[in-house]
Amino acid sequence: MATPDEHPSSNGDGLPRPEPDPELLDELSAIAHEDPPLLFAIYGTYRRDPTIPILGWGIEFPTGGTLYRSAYDRTIHSSDTAERVLEVQSIIGHVRLTWLNA
């Protein structure tokens, strides 16, 4: 169990940390809603056996970077773009990319 000094709301001296500026939180909320990440899916079949499906979902961040998770083997990949994830998945399968919130 964490001691009070290890808790994220503490500044190490046992006193609570100050609350964040409400205006800053409002500004961050606006940015989060104005420029949200894009969701995508990659799907297809394996080259070695076209009866075995490939399926996974990813998120491409507006500030750069992409995360992709395979539905079947639960692996997680990171890359620069969704298109790059598609290129890598194309090595093992006949795959397609679709944007889910575009």
C-alpha positions, 0 to 999 in steps of 0.5 A: 500500500502506498504511503501518503507521501507516495500518493500522486495528490501529495507533494511529498510533505504530506500536504495536498497539492494545489488544485489546477487552474480551472481556465487551464482545464477548460482550455485543455478540454477545448483542445481535446475536443477540437483535435481528437485522435483518429480511429482506424481498423486494419482487416484482412486475411493471412497470406499463408492461409487466407481462411485466417482473419486479421483484425485490429484497431488503432488510434492515430494521435494529432500530435504524431504517433499511432497505436494499434492492437490486434484483436486475435493475438492481443499484440500492440504495435506503435508507429508513426502513422496508420499507413505505416502500420498497414505497410507492416501488416501487409507483409503477413497479410492481404489487409485493408485500412479503414478510418472509423471516425473520418 
